[in-house]
Amino acid sequence: MIKFLPLGGADEVGASCFYLYIDGTGIILDSGVHPQKNGIESLPDFELIKDEPIDFVFISHAHQDHIGGLPFLIKRFPHLQIFATKQTAEISLLTLHNSVNLLKESANNFNFPIYTHEEVDLLVRSIKYLKYNEPINLKGMRHANGNFISITFFDAGHILGSASILIEYADKKIFYTGDFRIESQFISNGAAFPKMKIDILITETTYGSTDTKTLGTYESESIRFAKEANKIISRGGSILVPVFSLGKMQEILFMLNMLIKKNQLTEVLVFTGGLSKDISHVYDLNRFIVKRNYPEIELKSIPQENYLLVNEINYFFKNPSIILATSGMILPRTSSFRLTDYWLDNTDSAIFIVGYCAQETPGYTILNSKQCDHIIFNSFERSVKCQIKKFNFPSHSSRESIIALYKIMNPEKLILIHGEESSHQWIGEKALYLNPKTKVFSSTKGKIIILD
C-alpha cells in the first residue's frame, strides 16, 4: 500500500510537510513552518501521524517553510533519520540557530515550546548527506517485505543545495519536486531532472495562477530594474529591496554587481547584513562543488556595506544607496519591516519588490500599493510617499515549465501541492486537457490520498 498525507503546505505556501507511507515504511518529505502564523499554528500537524510508522525525513532545501519545523518534528519523533544535501545542512546550521532567537519571542507570546542552540547543533550533526544523482536504498523497521526503497536527489535549481526527490519502489516511480526552477537564474543554473516516465508526480504550483507573460525574463527585468534605479539615484534617493536572506539576496547582489560592471546601473553603495552575509559565505565555499553560473565570482568580493552598522536612518537618505534587507515579505520584527516604516515617508526614495509575497503579509500590501495611496502598515494608516516598483525574479518555475515537466514524466497520478487553490486549478485543468486519463489530486491538509 502507498498513501500520501499532507501535514501542511498542501493548498498554501508555508509549513510544507508531507507523509508518504510505502508498505510499512514511513517517509516525511520536508518539515517547514508557516511564515505568516505564530506558535503551534505555524507548524505542520504532526498529530496526524502519531499512530503511523515513521522512519525517515528528507529535506528538499533550507528555506524555513521547508525546514523550520524539523527541530519540532525530531523532538516529537527523535528516532528519525534525516537526509539532505551537504549544502542544505550547512545553511540550516545558520538558519535554525537564527530561529532560536526569534522563537523566544513567540514562546513568550504564544505559550510555544521551543528548542535550544544545543539541540540545533545535535540535529544538524545527525543529518546524513546525499549527493545529486547517487541513489541510496533503505526500508523502515516495519517494512512489509524484502524490497528496498531507492531514493535519489536531483538538483532542483531553486537555491543552493535544493533537491527534488525520486522515490522508486517495486515497479513504482514517485517524483517529489519540492521547490524547483527549470530556467537559469543569475547564480543558480536551473534544475537537472531525469527524463523518464514517472507513475506519481508530486509538484509545487506556486506560480500556477500567474500569467507568465506578465513576468518578463531575468534579462529584461534586470534592465528595467537598472533604468528605474537610475531614476531614483539621480535625484538623490535610495532604494530598499526586501529580500529573503537565502537565495534571493545572493541572486540580487550578484545582479547589482553585474549591472554596475556593465555600466547599466549607477555605482552606489550597496548594503547587506545579518544572516544573509553568513549564507553568502556558504555560497562562496560551494561555488566549485555544485553546478552554478560564474563560479569564479565570490559574493564576498562584491563591494557591500553592513546596514546593521548604520546608526542614523537619515544616512540612507543623504547618501544614495541600495539596501538589500530581509525579509522578502517585509514580515514584522525584520529589518525590511523596520526600514519600510521610514521609506514610506521619503518622497525621493523607492521600495523595489523582487520576489514572491504571500497574501496577508505586509509585503503584499506594499506590492499592491503606489505613491499617494493610503495603506495600513504596522497597525497605522500611512500615506505612501515613496515610489513602489515590482520586478520579477522568480526562483520557482513558471506554470508552463510545470506542465512541460508533466508532459515529460507523463504520470498516471498528479498531486498538486504548495500553491493556492487557483494555482491547483490551472495546473490541474491543463494536465487533464493534455491527458484526460491522468488522475489529478488537489491536495488538502489532513486528507489521505491512496496511491496504490
WOLINVEN-V910072 format. One record per backbone hydrogen bond with DSSP energy under -0.5 kcal/mol. NH is the residue of the N-H (numbers start at 1). CO is the residue of the C=O. E is the energy in kcal/mol with one decimal. If there is no record, write none. Layout:
[[NH,CO,E] [NH,CO,E]]
//
This chain:
[[3,21,-1.8] [4,449,-2.5] [5,19,-2.9] [6,447,-0.6] [7,17,-3.0] [8,17,-1.3] [14,12,-0.7] [15,33,-1.9] [16,65,-2.2] [17,8,-1.9] [18,29,-1.5] [19,5,-3.0] [20,27,-3.2] [21,3,-2.7] [22,20,-0.5] [22,25,-2.7] [23,1,-2.9] [25,22,-1.9] [27,20,-2.6] [27,25,-0.5] [28,56,-2.8] [29,18,-3.1] [29,27,-0.5] [30,28,-0.7] [30,58,-2.6] [31,66,-3.1] [32,16,-2.1] [33,64,-1.8] [34,42,-2.2] [35,33,-0.6] [37,34,-1.2] [41,38,-0.9] [42,39,-1.8] [43,40,-1.7] [44,32,-0.6] [45,7,-2.3] [46,44,-1.4] [48,45,-1.4] [49,46,-1.6] [50,47,-1.4] [52,49,-1.5] [55,26,-2.8] [56,26,-2.0] [57,81,-2.6] [58,28,-3.0] [59,83,-2.6] [60,58,-0.5] [66,63,-2.4] [67,63,-1.5] [68,64,-1.9] [69,31,-1.8] [70,31,-0.9] [70,67,-2.0] [73,69,-2.1] [74,70,-2.6] [75,71,-1.9] [76,72,-1.6] [77,73,-2.7] [80,77,-1.7] [81,55,-2.0] [83,57,-2.5] [84,128,-2.0] [89,85,-2.0] [90,86,-2.3] [91,87,-2.3] [92,88,-2.6] [93,89,-1.5] [94,90,-0.7] [94,91,-0.9] [95,91,-2.5] [96,92,-2.6] [97,93,-0.9] [98,94,-2.0] [99,95,-1.8] [100,96,-1.3] [101,97,-0.9] [102,98,-1.3] [103,99,-3.0] [104,100,-1.2] [105,101,-0.7] [105,102,-0.6] [106,102,-1.1] [107,103,-2.8] [108,104,-1.4] [109,105,-1.3] [110,106,-2.8] [111,107,-0.9] [112,107,-0.6] [113,111,-0.5] [120,116,-1.8] [121,117,-2.1] [122,118,-2.1] [123,119,-2.6] [124,120,-2.7] [125,121,-2.0] [126,122,-1.1] [126,123,-0.7] [127,123,-0.5] [127,124,-1.1] [128,82,-3.1] [130,84,-1.9] [133,153,-3.4] [134,131,-1.2] [135,133,-0.6] [136,151,-2.1] [138,149,-2.3] [143,140,-1.4] [144,23,-3.0] [149,138,-3.0] [150,168,-2.9] [151,136,-2.7] [152,166,-2.3] [153,131,-0.6] [154,164,-2.4] [156,162,-1.6] [162,159,-1.9] [163,60,-2.4] [164,154,-2.8] [165,176,-3.0] [166,152,-3.0] [166,164,-0.5] [167,165,-0.5] [167,174,-3.5] [168,150,-2.8] [168,166,-0.5] [169,172,-2.5] [170,148,-0.5] [172,169,-3.1] [174,167,-3.1] [175,200,-2.7] [176,165,-2.9] [176,174,-0.5] [177,175,-0.6] [177,202,-2.6] [181,156,-2.5] [185,188,-2.9] [189,291,-0.7] [191,181,-1.9] [192,155,-2.5] [196,194,-1.3] [198,409,-2.8] [199,173,-1.6] [200,173,-2.2] [201,413,-2.4] [202,175,-3.2] [202,200,-0.5] [203,201,-0.6] [203,415,-2.3] [204,178,-0.6] [205,417,-0.9] [205,418,-1.2] [208,205,-2.4] [210,207,-1.3] [211,209,-0.5] [212,210,-0.5] [214,211,-1.9] [215,212,-1.7] [216,212,-0.7] [221,217,-2.8] [222,218,-1.9] [223,219,-1.9] [224,220,-2.0] [225,221,-2.6] [226,222,-2.2] [227,223,-2.1] [228,224,-2.3] [229,225,-2.7] [230,226,-2.6] [231,227,-1.3] [232,228,-1.6] [233,229,-2.8] [234,230,-2.3] [235,231,-0.8] [235,232,-0.7] [236,233,-1.8] [237,232,-2.4] [239,321,-2.7] [240,350,-2.6] [241,239,-0.6] [241,323,-3.3] [242,240,-0.6] [243,325,-2.4] [247,245,-0.6] [248,246,-1.1] [249,244,-1.8] [251,247,-2.3] [252,248,-2.7] [253,249,-2.5] [254,250,-2.1] [255,251,-2.1] [256,252,-2.7] [257,253,-2.1] [258,254,-2.2] [259,255,-2.8] [260,256,-2.4] [261,257,-2.2] [262,258,-1.6] [263,260,-1.5] [264,259,-2.6] [265,259,-1.2] [268,266,-0.6] [269,320,-0.9] [271,322,-3.0] [272,305,-3.1] [276,273,-0.9] [277,274,-1.1] [278,274,-0.8] [279,275,-2.2] [280,276,-2.2] [281,277,-1.3] [282,278,-1.2] [283,279,-2.0] [284,280,-2.4] [285,281,-2.3] [286,282,-1.4] [287,284,-1.3] [289,286,-1.1] [290,286,-2.0] [292,290,-0.5] [293,187,-3.3] [297,294,-1.8] [298,296,-0.6] [301,298,-1.0] [302,299,-1.4] [305,270,-2.8] [307,272,-2.1] [307,305,-0.7] [309,306,-1.6] [310,307,-1.2] [311,309,-0.7] [313,311,-0.6] [315,312,-2.0] [316,313,-1.3] [317,313,-0.6] [318,314,-1.5] [319,315,-1.4] [322,269,-2.5] [323,239,-2.9] [324,271,-3.0] [324,322,-0.6] [325,241,-1.4] [325,323,-0.9] [330,327,-1.4] [334,331,-1.0] [335,326,-0.6] [336,326,-2.8] [338,334,-2.1] [339,335,-2.7] [340,336,-2.2] [341,337,-1.4] [342,338,-0.7] [342,339,-1.0] [343,339,-2.6] [344,340,-2.3] [345,342,-1.4] [346,343,-2.0] [347,345,-0.7] [349,346,-0.8] [350,238,-2.1] [351,387,-2.7] [352,240,-2.5] [352,350,-0.5] [353,351,-0.6] [353,389,-3.0] [354,242,-0.6] [354,352,-0.5] [361,358,-1.3] [363,329,-2.3] [365,361,-1.6] [366,362,-2.5] [367,363,-2.9] [368,364,-1.7] [369,366,-1.9] [372,384,-4.0] [373,370,-2.3] [375,382,-2.6] [377,375,-0.7] [377,380,-3.0] [380,377,-1.7] [382,375,-3.8] [384,373,-3.0] [385,344,-2.8] [385,383,-1.0] [386,344,-0.6] [387,349,-2.2] [389,351,-2.4] [391,353,-3.1] [393,354,-0.9] [393,391,-0.7] [397,180,-1.9] [399,207,-0.6] [402,398,-1.8] [403,399,-2.1] [404,400,-2.2] [405,401,-2.2] [406,402,-2.2] [407,403,-2.5] [408,404,-2.0] [409,405,-2.6] [410,406,-2.3] [412,199,-1.2] [413,199,-2.1] [414,439,-2.8] [415,201,-3.1] [416,414,-0.5] [416,441,-2.9] [417,203,-2.4] [418,9,-2.3] [419,10,-0.6] [423,420,-0.6] [424,420,-2.2] [425,421,-2.5] [426,422,-2.0] [427,423,-2.1] [428,424,-2.9] [429,425,-2.6] [430,426,-2.1] [431,427,-2.4] [432,428,-2.3] [433,429,-1.9] [434,430,-1.9] [435,431,-2.3] [438,435,-1.9] [439,412,-2.7] [440,438,-0.8] [441,414,-3.2] [442,440,-0.5] [443,416,-1.7] [443,441,-1.0] [446,6,-2.8] [447,444,-2.1] [448,446,-0.6] [449,4,-2.9] [450,448,-0.5] [451,2,-2.8] [451,449,-0.5] [452,2,-1.5]]
//
